[in-house]
Amino acid sequence: MTGLRDVPAWARRRPLLSVPAAIGLVVLALAWLVAARALWHSSVPGDLHLPRVDPRSLFSARFLSRSSSYEEFLDVDGLLGEVAVVLALVLYAWRGHRLMRESAAGRIGTGMMLGMLAFGVVWIAELPFQMAAVWWQRSHGTSQQGYLAAALGGFLGLGAEFLFVCLALLVAMGLATLLGRWWWLLAAPAFAGLALLSTFLSVYLIPQTHPLHNPQTAADVRQLAQIEGIPGTRAEVQEVHRETTAPNAESVGFGPTRRLILWDTLLDGRFSRAEVRAVIGHELGHLAHRHPLKRVGWLALFLLPAAGLVALFTASRGGLARPEAVPLAVLVYVLLGLLTGPLMNIVDRRQEAEADWSSLRATRDPAAERSLFVNLAKTSLGDPDPSSWSYVLFDDHPTIVQRISMVDAWQARNPG
C-alpha cells in the first residue's frame, strides 16, 4: 500500500475552495454577467454612425489652445493627486495598524477609528493638489471659490464619505466575525443597500436649493417631463454662483425624491431658453431611463468582486474581523476604485449619450442642442477634443465633439 509520504506534496495540499464553493462562485459570476448585460442596455441605436466633426469648425484656434492647456493642467494635477493618495495610503497600510495600541475603543471601534484616520490621510494628501486646482480655476475665471472654503468643502465631502465607510466597516467587521472569509458575500449587498438609501435621500443633501420660480422654465420642465414619460417631476435651483461660473445641472433620486436640479449659473442669461430646454431634456432623460438606480446597480456589481478582493488581501492580517486589517482594506478599496475608474467612465459616458439622445427625441431641436454644447465648452473652458489619456482616465461624459456628432447623426435620421 502506498504510504502518505509517497504522495506528492502538491496532492497533499488542502484545496483553496471546496467543490460546492467553486460551483457557487461560478454561478455568481454568471449572474454578474447577466446583470451587467441588462444594465448595459441603451436606447441609443446600436447601428448609429457618428460623423466626424472638426473642432476647428466650431471654435477659434485661440480657444482650442487655451482650453487644452487649461484642461491639461487640471488633469495632470488630478493624476498627481491620485498618486499622492496611493503613496500615503501605502505608508498608512504599512504603519497605520500600530496606532491601534493607543485605542481603548474595542475591536470594531478601533477599526472604525483606523478608517477615520485613513480618510484624514487622504484629505491631507489631496490638499496641495486641490489648492493648485482652485488657484488655476480662479486665475482663469471659472471659479470664485476661496481657498479656505475649498479646503473645508473637501474635508466635509470626505466626511460624508467617511460616514458611509464607517457604517460599511461596522457591517463588514461584524459579518467577518460571524462568517469568516466569506463575509463579503453578504457585505456587498448590504453596501449596495446603503448606496440605494443614499441615492433616495440625495436630494436632501444638496445645499442652497430653492424651488424653480421662472414660469417659462417651469413650463418647459412640465412639458418635457410629460414627453419623456415622467410627469410630475419637480425641478429646483441650486445657488452656486458664489463658488463657480460654470453652468451645470443634475438629476437625483428616484420615486418620490426624483428631482431635476438646475444650477443658477445655467439660468443667469448666458443661455437661451432653447438651450436651457435642451439641458432639461438631458437631465429628464437620465431620470426617464432610471440612471440613478442603474448607477447603484453598477456600484453593486463593482462592490461584489471588490469586497471579495478586500477579504483576500486582508487575510494576511487575520481578516477584516481584526482592526489591524482596516488600513490595508482601505488601500485595496481605493486602488480598486482607481483601477476600475476608466471602466466606470465608459458606463457613465454611455448613460450620458443616452440622455443626449433622449433630449433630442424630446425637444426635436438639434440647433439648440448644438449651440448648447458649444456654449458649455466656452463658459466652462472645457476642451472640446481632449487627449486620449485624459479622456480614458477622467472623462465621464462624451467629449463636446462627440456630443455634437451625435446631434448630426440624429438630424441625419430625422431630416424633418
C-alpha positions as a Markdown table, in Angstrom:
| # | Residue | x | y | z |
|---|---|---|---|---|
| 1 | Met | 0.0 | 0.0 | 0.0 |
| 2 | Thr | 1.3 | 3.4 | -0.9 |
| 3 | Gly | 2.1 | 5.5 | 2.2 |
| 4 | Leu | 1.3 | 9.1 | 2.8 |
| 5 | Arg | 5.0 | 10.0 | 2.4 |
| 6 | Asp | 4.8 | 8.6 | -1.2 |
| 7 | Val | 2.1 | 11.1 | -2.2 |
| 8 | Pro | 3.4 | 14.2 | -4.0 |
| 9 | Ala | 3.4 | 17.4 | -1.9 |
| 10 | Trp | 1.0 | 19.2 | -4.3 |
| 11 | Ala | -1.6 | 16.4 | -3.9 |
| 12 | Arg | -1.5 | 16.6 | -0.1 |
| 13 | Arg | -2.3 | 20.4 | 0.0 |
| 14 | Arg | -5.7 | 21.4 | 1.0 |
| 15 | Pro | -7.6 | 22.9 | -2.0 |
| 16 | Leu | -8.3 | 26.6 | -1.7 |
| 17 | Leu | -12.0 | 26.0 | -2.5 |
| 18 | Ser | -14.3 | 23.1 | -2.0 |
| 19 | Val | -16.3 | 21.9 | -4.9 |
| 20 | Pro | -19.6 | 23.4 | -3.7 |
| 21 | Ala | -17.8 | 26.7 | -3.1 |
| 22 | Ala | -16.3 | 26.7 | -6.6 |
| 23 | Ile | -19.7 | 25.9 | -8.2 |
| 24 | Gly | -21.2 | 28.7 | -6.2 |
| 25 | Leu | -18.6 | 31.2 | -7.4 |
| 26 | Val | -19.2 | 30.2 | -11.0 |
| 27 | Val | -23.0 | 30.7 | -10.6 |
| 28 | Leu | -22.3 | 34.1 | -9.0 |
| 29 | Ala | -20.0 | 35.1 | -11.9 |
| 30 | Leu | -22.7 | 34.1 | -14.4 |
| 31 | Ala | -25.3 | 36.1 | -12.5 |
| 32 | Trp | -22.9 | 39.1 | -12.5 |
| 33 | Leu | -22.6 | 38.9 | -16.3 |
| 34 | Val | -26.3 | 38.7 | -16.8 |
| 35 | Ala | -26.9 | 41.7 | -14.6 |
| 36 | Ala | -24.1 | 43.7 | -16.3 |
| 37 | Arg | -25.7 | 43.0 | -19.7 |
| 38 | Ala | -29.1 | 44.2 | -18.5 |
| 39 | Leu | -27.6 | 47.4 | -17.1 |
| 40 | Trp | -25.6 | 48.0 | -20.3 |
| 41 | His | -28.7 | 48.2 | -22.4 |
| 42 | Ser | -29.2 | 51.6 | -24.0 |
| 43 | Ser | -32.0 | 53.2 | -26.1 |
| 44 | Val | -29.3 | 54.7 | -28.5 |
| 45 | Pro | -29.5 | 52.7 | -31.7 |
| 46 | Gly | -26.7 | 50.2 | -31.9 |
| 47 | Asp | -26.0 | 51.0 | -35.6 |
| 48 | Leu | -25.7 | 54.7 | -35.1 |
| 49 | His | -22.8 | 56.1 | -37.0 |
| 50 | Leu | -21.3 | 59.3 | -35.6 |
| 51 | Pro | -19.9 | 61.5 | -38.4 |
| 52 | Arg | -16.5 | 63.2 | -37.9 |
| 53 | Val | -16.7 | 66.7 | -36.5 |
| 54 | Asp | -13.7 | 69.1 | -36.8 |
| 55 | Pro | -13.4 | 71.2 | -33.6 |
| 56 | Arg | -11.7 | 73.9 | -35.7 |
| 57 | Ser | -15.0 | 74.4 | -37.5 |
| 58 | Leu | -16.7 | 75.3 | -34.2 |
| 59 | Phe | -14.1 | 77.0 | -32.1 |
| 60 | Ser | -11.3 | 79.5 | -32.7 |
| 61 | Ala | -7.7 | 78.4 | -32.7 |
| 62 | Arg | -7.1 | 80.6 | -29.6 |
| 63 | Phe | -9.9 | 79.0 | -27.7 |
| 64 | Leu | -8.8 | 75.5 | -28.6 |
| 65 | Ser | -5.3 | 76.2 | -27.4 |
| 66 | Arg | -6.4 | 77.9 | -24.2 |
| 67 | Ser | -9.0 | 75.2 | -23.3 |
| 68 | Ser | -6.5 | 72.5 | -24.0 |
| 69 | Ser | -3.8 | 73.9 | -21.7 |
| 70 | Tyr | -6.5 | 74.6 | -19.0 |
| 71 | Glu | -7.8 | 71.1 | -19.0 |
| 72 | Glu | -4.3 | 69.6 | -19.3 |
| 73 | Phe | -3.1 | 71.3 | -16.1 |
| 74 | Leu | -6.2 | 70.1 | -14.2 |
| 75 | Asp | -5.7 | 66.5 | -15.5 |
| 76 | Val | -2.1 | 66.3 | -14.6 |
| 77 | Asp | -2.8 | 67.9 | -11.2 |
| 78 | Gly | -5.6 | 65.3 | -10.6 |
| 79 | Leu | -3.3 | 62.4 | -11.7 |
| 80 | Leu | -0.6 | 63.6 | -9.3 |
| 81 | Gly | -3.1 | 63.9 | -6.6 |
| 82 | Glu | -4.2 | 60.3 | -7.1 |
| 83 | Val | -0.5 | 59.2 | -7.0 |
| 84 | Ala | -0.1 | 61.1 | -3.7 |
| 85 | Val | -3.1 | 59.5 | -2.2 |
| 86 | Val | -2.0 | 56.0 | -3.1 |
| 87 | Leu | 1.5 | 56.6 | -1.7 |
| 88 | Ala | 0.1 | 58.0 | 1.5 |
| 89 | Leu | -2.2 | 55.0 | 1.9 |
| 90 | Val | 0.6 | 52.6 | 1.2 |
| 91 | Leu | 2.5 | 54.1 | 4.0 |
| 92 | Tyr | -0.6 | 54.1 | 6.2 |
| 93 | Ala | -1.3 | 50.4 | 5.4 |
| 94 | Trp | 2.3 | 49.6 | 6.3 |
| 95 | Arg | 2.5 | 51.5 | 9.6 |
| 96 | Gly | -1.1 | 52.6 | 10.5 |
| 97 | His | -2.1 | 49.4 | 12.3 |
| 98 | Arg | 0.4 | 50.4 | 15.1 |
| 99 | Leu | -1.9 | 53.2 | 16.1 |
| 100 | Met | -4.4 | 50.7 | 17.5 |
| 101 | Arg | -2.1 | 50.3 | 20.5 |
| 102 | Glu | -3.4 | 53.8 | 21.6 |
| 103 | Ser | -7.1 | 52.8 | 21.3 |
| 104 | Ala | -9.3 | 51.5 | 24.0 |
| 105 | Ala | -12.4 | 51.5 | 21.8 |
| 106 | Gly | -12.7 | 47.8 | 21.4 |
| 107 | Arg | -12.1 | 45.7 | 18.3 |
| 108 | Ile | -14.8 | 47.3 | 16.0 |
| 109 | Gly | -14.4 | 50.7 | 17.5 |
| 110 | Thr | -10.7 | 50.6 | 16.9 |
| 111 | Gly | -11.3 | 49.5 | 13.3 |
| 112 | Met | -13.6 | 52.5 | 12.7 |
| 113 | Met | -11.1 | 54.8 | 14.2 |
| 114 | Leu | -8.4 | 53.5 | 11.9 |
| 115 | Gly | -10.9 | 54.0 | 9.0 |
| 116 | Met | -11.4 | 57.6 | 10.1 |
| 117 | Leu | -7.7 | 58.2 | 10.2 |
| 118 | Ala | -7.4 | 56.8 | 6.7 |
| 119 | Phe | -9.7 | 59.5 | 5.4 |
| 120 | Gly | -7.7 | 62.1 | 7.2 |
| 121 | Val | -4.6 | 60.8 | 5.4 |
| 122 | Val | -6.5 | 61.1 | 2.1 |
| 123 | Trp | -7.5 | 64.6 | 2.8 |
| 124 | Ile | -4.0 | 65.7 | 3.7 |
| 125 | Ala | -2.5 | 64.0 | 0.6 |
| 126 | Glu | -5.1 | 65.6 | -1.7 |
| 127 | Leu | -5.0 | 69.1 | -0.2 |
| 128 | Pro | -2.0 | 70.6 | -2.1 |
| 129 | Phe | -3.3 | 69.4 | -5.4 |
| 130 | Gln | -6.8 | 70.7 | -4.6 |
| 131 | Met | -5.4 | 74.1 | -3.8 |
| 132 | Ala | -3.5 | 74.1 | -7.0 |
| 133 | Ala | -6.7 | 73.3 | -8.9 |
| 134 | Val | -8.5 | 76.2 | -7.1 |
| 135 | Trp | -5.7 | 78.6 | -8.0 |
| 136 | Trp | -5.8 | 77.5 | -11.6 |
| 137 | Gln | -9.5 | 77.9 | -11.9 |
| 138 | Arg | -9.5 | 81.3 | -10.2 |
| 139 | Ser | -6.8 | 82.5 | -12.5 |
| 140 | His | -8.9 | 81.5 | -15.5 |
| 141 | Gly | -12.1 | 83.0 | -14.2 |
| 142 | Thr | -14.0 | 79.7 | -13.9 |
| 143 | Ser | -14.2 | 79.7 | -10.1 |
| 144 | Gln | -14.7 | 82.2 | -7.4 |
| 145 | Gln | -14.2 | 79.8 | -4.5 |
| 146 | Gly | -11.8 | 80.8 | -1.7 |
| 147 | Tyr | -9.0 | 78.5 | -0.7 |
| 148 | Leu | -10.3 | 78.1 | 2.9 |
| 149 | Ala | -13.8 | 77.3 | 1.6 |
| 150 | Ala | -12.4 | 74.8 | -0.9 |
| 151 | Ala | -10.3 | 73.1 | 1.8 |
| 152 | Leu | -13.3 | 72.9 | 4.2 |
| 153 | Gly | -15.5 | 71.7 | 1.4 |
| 154 | Gly | -13.1 | 68.9 | 0.6 |
| 155 | Phe | -12.9 | 67.9 | 4.2 |
| 156 | Leu | -16.7 | 67.9 | 4.6 |
| 157 | Gly | -17.1 | 66.0 | 1.4 |
| 158 | Leu | -14.7 | 63.4 | 2.7 |
| 159 | Gly | -16.6 | 63.5 | 6.0 |
| 160 | Ala | -19.8 | 62.4 | 4.3 |
| 161 | Glu | -17.9 | 59.6 | 2.6 |
| 162 | Phe | -16.4 | 58.7 | 5.9 |
| 163 | Leu | -19.8 | 58.2 | 7.5 |
| 164 | Phe | -20.6 | 55.8 | 4.7 |
| 165 | Val | -17.3 | 54.0 | 5.2 |
| 166 | Cys | -17.7 | 53.8 | 8.9 |
| 167 | Leu | -21.0 | 52.2 | 8.6 |
| 168 | Ala | -19.6 | 49.9 | 5.9 |
| 169 | Leu | -16.7 | 49.0 | 8.3 |
| 170 | Leu | -19.2 | 48.3 | 11.1 |
| 171 | Val | -21.1 | 45.9 | 8.8 |
| 172 | Ala | -18.0 | 44.3 | 7.3 |
| 173 | Met | -16.3 | 43.7 | 10.6 |
| 174 | Gly | -19.4 | 42.3 | 12.2 |
| 175 | Leu | -20.0 | 39.9 | 9.3 |
| 176 | Ala | -16.3 | 38.9 | 9.2 |
| 177 | Thr | -16.6 | 38.0 | 12.8 |
| 178 | Leu | -19.7 | 35.8 | 12.1 |
| 179 | Leu | -18.8 | 34.4 | 8.7 |
| 180 | Gly | -15.0 | 34.4 | 8.5 |
| 181 | Arg | -13.5 | 34.8 | 5.0 |
| 182 | Trp | -17.0 | 34.6 | 3.3 |
| 183 | Trp | -18.2 | 37.9 | 4.9 |
| 184 | Trp | -18.1 | 39.7 | 1.6 |
| 185 | Leu | -21.0 | 37.7 | 0.1 |
| 186 | Leu | -23.4 | 39.4 | 2.4 |
| 187 | Ala | -21.5 | 42.6 | 2.9 |
| 188 | Ala | -21.6 | 43.6 | -0.8 |
| 189 | Pro | -25.5 | 43.5 | -1.0 |
| 190 | Ala | -25.6 | 45.4 | 2.3 |
| 191 | Phe | -23.3 | 48.1 | 0.9 |
| 192 | Ala | -25.4 | 48.3 | -2.2 |
| 193 | Gly | -28.4 | 48.8 | 0.1 |
| 194 | Leu | -26.7 | 51.7 | 1.7 |
| 195 | Ala | -25.9 | 53.2 | -1.7 |
| 196 | Leu | -29.6 | 52.8 | -2.7 |
| 197 | Leu | -30.6 | 54.6 | 0.5 |
| 198 | Ser | -28.1 | 57.4 | -0.2 |
| 199 | Thr | -29.5 | 57.8 | -3.7 |
| 200 | Phe | -33.0 | 58.0 | -2.4 |
| 201 | Leu | -32.1 | 60.7 | 0.1 |
| 202 | Ser | -29.5 | 62.6 | -2.0 |
| 203 | Val | -31.9 | 65.4 | -2.8 |
| 204 | Tyr | -32.0 | 66.4 | 0.9 |
| 205 | Leu | -28.2 | 66.6 | 1.0 |
| 206 | Ile | -27.8 | 69.2 | -1.8 |
| 207 | Pro | -27.2 | 72.6 | -0.2 |
| 208 | Gln | -28.7 | 76.0 | -1.1 |
| 209 | Thr | -31.6 | 74.9 | -3.2 |
| 210 | His | -35.0 | 76.6 | -3.7 |
| 211 | Pro | -38.0 | 75.9 | -6.0 |
| 212 | Leu | -37.8 | 76.9 | -9.6 |
| 213 | His | -39.7 | 80.3 | -10.0 |
| 214 | Asn | -39.2 | 81.1 | -13.7 |
| 215 | Pro | -42.6 | 80.4 | -15.3 |
| 216 | Gln | -41.2 | 79.7 | -18.8 |
| 217 | Thr | -38.5 | 77.2 | -17.5 |
| 218 | Ala | -41.1 | 75.6 | -15.2 |
| 219 | Ala | -43.4 | 75.1 | -18.2 |
| 220 | Asp | -40.6 | 73.5 | -20.2 |
| 221 | Val | -39.9 | 71.1 | -17.3 |
| 222 | Arg | -43.6 | 70.1 | -17.2 |
| 223 | Gln | -43.9 | 69.6 | -21.0 |
| 224 | Leu | -40.6 | 67.7 | -21.4 |
| 225 | Ala | -41.3 | 65.5 | -18.4 |
| 226 | Gln | -44.7 | 64.6 | -19.9 |
| 227 | Ile | -43.0 | 63.8 | -23.3 |
| 228 | Glu | -40.3 | 61.6 | -21.6 |
| 229 | Gly | -42.8 | 59.7 | -19.6 |
| 230 | Ile | -42.1 | 61.0 | -16.1 |
| 231 | Pro | -44.9 | 63.6 | -15.5 |
| 232 | Gly | -44.9 | 65.4 | -12.2 |
| 233 | Thr | -41.1 | 65.6 | -11.9 |
| 234 | Arg | -40.1 | 68.6 | -9.8 |
| 235 | Ala | -37.3 | 71.0 | -10.5 |
| 236 | Glu | -35.2 | 73.0 | -8.1 |
| 237 | Val | -32.5 | 75.6 | -8.4 |
| 238 | Gln | -29.1 | 75.4 | -6.6 |
| 239 | Glu | -27.3 | 78.6 | -5.8 |
| 240 | Val | -23.7 | 78.1 | -6.8 |
| 241 | His | -22.7 | 81.4 | -8.4 |
| 242 | Arg | -20.6 | 82.4 | -5.3 |
| 243 | Glu | -18.3 | 79.4 | -5.9 |
| 244 | Thr | -18.2 | 79.0 | -9.7 |
| 245 | Thr | -19.2 | 80.5 | -13.0 |
| 246 | Ala | -19.5 | 77.1 | -14.7 |
| 247 | Pro | -23.1 | 76.0 | -15.7 |
| 248 | Asn | -24.4 | 72.6 | -14.8 |
| 249 | Ala | -27.4 | 70.5 | -13.8 |
| 250 | Glu | -28.1 | 67.1 | -12.3 |
| 251 | Ser | -30.8 | 64.5 | -11.8 |
| 252 | Val | -31.1 | 62.9 | -8.5 |
| 253 | Gly | -33.2 | 60.4 | -6.5 |
| 254 | Phe | -36.0 | 58.1 | -7.6 |
| 255 | Gly | -39.7 | 57.7 | -6.9 |
| 256 | Pro | -40.9 | 60.5 | -4.6 |
| 257 | Thr | -37.4 | 62.0 | -4.3 |
| 258 | Arg | -36.9 | 62.2 | -8.0 |
| 259 | Arg | -35.6 | 65.8 | -8.8 |
| 260 | Leu | -34.1 | 67.9 | -11.5 |
| 261 | Ile | -31.5 | 70.3 | -10.1 |
| 262 | Leu | -30.6 | 73.3 | -12.2 |
| 263 | Trp | -27.6 | 75.5 | -11.2 |
| 264 | Asp | -28.3 | 79.2 | -11.1 |
| 265 | Thr | -25.3 | 79.7 | -13.4 |
| 266 | Leu | -27.3 | 78.0 | -16.1 |
| 267 | Leu | -30.2 | 80.5 | -15.7 |
| 268 | Asp | -28.2 | 83.7 | -15.5 |
| 269 | Gly | -28.9 | 84.8 | -19.1 |
| 270 | Arg | -25.9 | 83.3 | -20.8 |
| 271 | Phe | -28.0 | 80.5 | -22.3 |
| 272 | Ser | -31.1 | 80.9 | -24.4 |
| 273 | Arg | -34.4 | 79.3 | -23.4 |
| 274 | Ala | -34.0 | 76.7 | -26.1 |
| 275 | Glu | -30.5 | 75.8 | -24.8 |
| 276 | Val | -31.8 | 75.5 | -21.2 |
| 277 | Arg | -34.6 | 73.4 | -22.6 |
| 278 | Ala | -32.0 | 71.0 | -24.1 |
| 279 | Val | -30.3 | 70.7 | -20.7 |
| 280 | Ile | -33.7 | 70.0 | -19.1 |
| 281 | Gly | -34.4 | 67.3 | -21.7 |
| 282 | His | -31.0 | 65.7 | -21.0 |
| 283 | Glu | -31.4 | 65.5 | -17.2 |
| 284 | Leu | -35.0 | 64.3 | -17.5 |
| 285 | Gly | -33.6 | 61.6 | -19.9 |
| 286 | His | -31.4 | 60.4 | -17.0 |
| 287 | Leu | -34.5 | 60.1 | -14.8 |
| 288 | Ala | -36.7 | 58.5 | -17.5 |
| 289 | His | -34.1 | 55.8 | -18.1 |
| 290 | Arg | -33.6 | 55.3 | -14.4 |
| 291 | His | -29.9 | 56.1 | -14.5 |
| 292 | Pro | -29.6 | 56.9 | -10.7 |
| 293 | Leu | -30.9 | 53.4 | -10.0 |
| 294 | Lys | -28.6 | 51.9 | -12.7 |
| 295 | Arg | -25.6 | 53.6 | -11.1 |
| 296 | Val | -26.5 | 51.8 | -7.9 |
| 297 | Gly | -26.7 | 48.6 | -9.9 |
| 298 | Trp | -23.2 | 49.2 | -11.4 |
| 299 | Leu | -21.9 | 50.0 | -7.9 |
| 300 | Ala | -23.3 | 46.8 | -6.6 |
| 301 | Leu | -21.5 | 44.9 | -9.4 |
| 302 | Phe | -18.3 | 46.7 | -8.5 |
| 303 | Leu | -18.7 | 46.1 | -4.8 |
| 304 | Leu | -19.1 | 42.3 | -5.1 |
| 305 | Pro | -15.7 | 41.5 | -6.5 |
| 306 | Ala | -14.1 | 44.4 | -4.7 |
| 307 | Ala | -15.3 | 43.2 | -1.3 |
| 308 | Gly | -14.0 | 39.7 | -2.2 |
| 309 | Leu | -10.6 | 41.1 | -3.1 |
| 310 | Val | -10.5 | 43.1 | 0.2 |
| 311 | Ala | -11.2 | 39.8 | 2.0 |
| 312 | Leu | -8.5 | 38.0 | 0.1 |
| 313 | Phe | -5.8 | 40.7 | 0.7 |
| 314 | Thr | -6.6 | 41.3 | 4.3 |
| 315 | Ala | -6.4 | 37.6 | 5.2 |
| 316 | Ser | -2.7 | 38.1 | 5.8 |
| 317 | Arg | -3.6 | 40.2 | 8.8 |
| 318 | Gly | -6.2 | 37.9 | 10.2 |
| 319 | Gly | -9.1 | 39.1 | 8.0 |
| 320 | Leu | -11.4 | 42.1 | 8.4 |
| 321 | Ala | -12.6 | 40.9 | 11.7 |
| 322 | Arg | -9.4 | 42.3 | 13.1 |
| 323 | Pro | -8.8 | 46.1 | 13.3 |
| 324 | Glu | -5.2 | 45.9 | 12.1 |
| 325 | Ala | -6.5 | 44.9 | 8.7 |
| 326 | Val | -8.5 | 48.1 | 8.2 |
| 327 | Pro | -5.6 | 50.3 | 6.8 |
| 328 | Leu | -4.8 | 47.6 | 4.3 |
| 329 | Ala | -8.5 | 47.2 | 3.4 |
| 330 | Val | -8.8 | 51.0 | 2.7 |
| 331 | Leu | -5.7 | 50.8 | 0.5 |
| 332 | Val | -7.1 | 47.9 | -1.5 |
| 333 | Tyr | -10.5 | 49.5 | -1.9 |
| 334 | Val | -9.0 | 52.8 | -3.1 |
| 335 | Leu | -6.7 | 51.0 | -5.5 |
| 336 | Leu | -9.6 | 49.1 | -7.0 |
| 337 | Gly | -11.6 | 52.3 | -7.4 |
| 338 | Leu | -8.7 | 53.9 | -9.3 |
| 339 | Leu | -8.1 | 50.8 | -11.5 |
| 340 | Thr | -11.7 | 50.4 | -12.4 |
| 341 | Gly | -12.3 | 54.2 | -12.8 |
| 342 | Pro | -11.7 | 54.1 | -16.6 |
| 343 | Leu | -14.3 | 51.2 | -16.9 |
| 344 | Met | -16.9 | 53.2 | -14.8 |
| 345 | Asn | -16.2 | 56.2 | -17.1 |
| 346 | Ile | -17.3 | 54.0 | -20.1 |
| 347 | Val | -20.5 | 53.2 | -18.3 |
| 348 | Asp | -21.1 | 56.9 | -17.4 |
| 349 | Arg | -20.4 | 58.1 | -20.9 |
| 350 | Arg | -22.8 | 55.5 | -22.3 |
| 351 | Gln | -25.6 | 56.9 | -19.9 |
| 352 | Glu | -24.7 | 60.5 | -20.8 |
| 353 | Ala | -25.0 | 59.6 | -24.5 |
| 354 | Glu | -28.4 | 58.0 | -23.9 |
| 355 | Ala | -29.6 | 61.2 | -22.0 |
| 356 | Asp | -28.4 | 63.3 | -25.0 |
| 357 | Trp | -30.3 | 61.0 | -27.4 |
| 358 | Ser | -33.4 | 61.2 | -25.1 |
| 359 | Ser | -33.2 | 65.0 | -25.1 |
| 360 | Leu | -33.0 | 65.1 | -28.9 |
| 361 | Arg | -36.1 | 62.9 | -29.2 |
| 362 | Ala | -38.0 | 65.1 | -26.7 |
| 363 | Thr | -37.0 | 68.6 | -27.8 |
| 364 | Arg | -36.5 | 67.8 | -31.6 |
| 365 | Asp | -34.3 | 70.9 | -31.7 |
| 366 | Pro | -30.8 | 69.9 | -32.9 |
| 367 | Ala | -29.8 | 73.5 | -33.5 |
| 368 | Ala | -30.4 | 74.3 | -29.8 |
| 369 | Glu | -28.5 | 71.1 | -28.8 |
| 370 | Arg | -25.6 | 72.0 | -31.0 |
| 371 | Ser | -25.3 | 75.6 | -29.7 |
| 372 | Leu | -25.7 | 74.4 | -26.1 |
| 373 | Phe | -22.7 | 72.2 | -26.4 |
| 374 | Val | -20.6 | 75.0 | -28.0 |
| 375 | Asn | -21.6 | 77.4 | -25.2 |
| 376 | Leu | -21.0 | 74.8 | -22.5 |
| 377 | Ala | -17.4 | 74.5 | -23.7 |
| 378 | Lys | -16.9 | 78.2 | -23.9 |
| 379 | Thr | -18.4 | 79.1 | -20.5 |
| 380 | Ser | -16.6 | 76.3 | -18.6 |
| 381 | Leu | -13.4 | 76.5 | -20.7 |
| 382 | Gly | -13.7 | 72.8 | -21.5 |
| 383 | Asp | -11.5 | 71.1 | -24.1 |
| 384 | Pro | -13.9 | 70.1 | -26.9 |
| 385 | Asp | -11.5 | 67.3 | -28.0 |
| 386 | Pro | -9.2 | 66.3 | -25.1 |
| 387 | Ser | -6.2 | 64.0 | -25.4 |
| 388 | Ser | -6.8 | 60.2 | -25.3 |
| 389 | Trp | -5.2 | 59.5 | -21.9 |
| 390 | Ser | -7.2 | 62.3 | -20.3 |
| 391 | Tyr | -10.4 | 61.1 | -21.9 |
| 392 | Val | -9.8 | 57.5 | -20.7 |
| 393 | Leu | -8.8 | 58.3 | -17.2 |
| 394 | Phe | -11.0 | 61.2 | -16.3 |
| 395 | Asp | -13.9 | 61.9 | -18.6 |
| 396 | Asp | -17.3 | 60.6 | -17.5 |
| 397 | His | -19.1 | 62.5 | -20.4 |
| 398 | Pro | -18.6 | 62.2 | -24.1 |
| 399 | Thr | -16.4 | 65.0 | -25.5 |
| 400 | Ile | -18.1 | 68.1 | -26.9 |
| 401 | Val | -17.1 | 67.0 | -30.4 |
| 402 | Gln | -18.7 | 63.6 | -29.8 |
| 403 | Arg | -21.9 | 65.1 | -28.5 |
| 404 | Ile | -22.2 | 67.4 | -31.5 |
| 405 | Ser | -21.5 | 64.5 | -33.7 |
| 406 | Met | -24.5 | 62.7 | -32.1 |
| 407 | Val | -26.7 | 65.7 | -32.9 |
| 408 | Asp | -25.6 | 65.5 | -36.5 |
| 409 | Ala | -26.3 | 61.7 | -36.6 |
| 410 | Trp | -29.8 | 62.3 | -35.1 |
| 411 | Gln | -30.5 | 65.0 | -37.6 |
| 412 | Ala | -29.5 | 62.7 | -40.4 |
| 413 | Arg | -32.1 | 60.2 | -39.2 |
| 414 | Asn | -34.7 | 62.8 | -38.7 |
| 415 | Pro | -34.3 | 65.3 | -41.5 |
| 416 | Gly | -37.7 | 66.9 | -41.0 |
